[in-house]
Amino acid sequence: MDAVEFPVTLPNQPKVQAVIDHAKWVYVVASLAVGLATNSLPYTLYTFLALVAATIVAVGPNWPWFKSEPSIEWLQVRI
């Protein structure tokens, strides 16, 4: 399951959130510009979806620049 999960340590989550917050404005403005330039709703949506996918690739995996703080060691549950 580790291959599917992309853990980001708790102290580093504000970095990821900042990237997502800035990217939201970039892809909204970029897709609007493409839509107005081409006068095409499908191109607007394709641009928006492509930039959302690029943002997911940028913040999804646990890249080294998101690992500046040590990971939190979780305790094992005793039953």
N, C-alpha and C positions, 0 to 999 in steps of 0.2 A: 504494500500500500504506500510505501515511501516514494515510489516512482510517480504516484498520482498526486500526492500532497506536496505542496510547496511551502514548507514552514518558513516563516519570517519571525525572528525573535521579537519579543514584546517591546524592548527598547528601540528597535529599528522600525517598528510599524509607522511612526510619524513620517519617516523618510518616504516610505511607499505611498502613504496617503498624500503627501505633498506632490509626488510625481503624478499621481492620478488626478489630483485637483488641477494642476497646471495643464495636464494633457486634455482634460475635459474641455477647457476653453479653447485649446488649440484645435481640436478636431471639430468642435462646433463651428468655429469661425472658418476653418479650412473647407468644411463641407458646404457651408453656406456660400462661400466664395466660388467654389466649383459649381454649385447649383445655379448661382446667378450668372456665372460666365457661360455655362453651357445651356442654360434654360431647360434643364432636364432633371426631373425628380429622381429617376433611377441613378444618375451619376451622383447626385447628392447623397443618396442612401448608400451607394457603393463606397463612396469616399468616407462617409461616416463609419461604416462597418469595418473598412480596412484599417482605419486609424484606431478604432476600438480594439481590433485584433492585435495591432502593433503595440498598443498599451498593455494588453494582457501578456504578450510575449516579453515586454520590458519589465513588468513587475511580478509576473507569475512565478518564475523560477527564483530560487534563493541565490541570486547573483552575489559575487564577492563584495560589491559596494554596499550591499544591505547587511553585511555581516560584521560591522565594526564593533558591535557589542557582543559579549559572550552569550551563548545560549543559556536558557534557564533549564536547570536540571529538574525534571519532574520526579516526584516521589512515586514509588511503586505502591499500589493499593494492596493492603493486607486484608484478607477476608477471614 
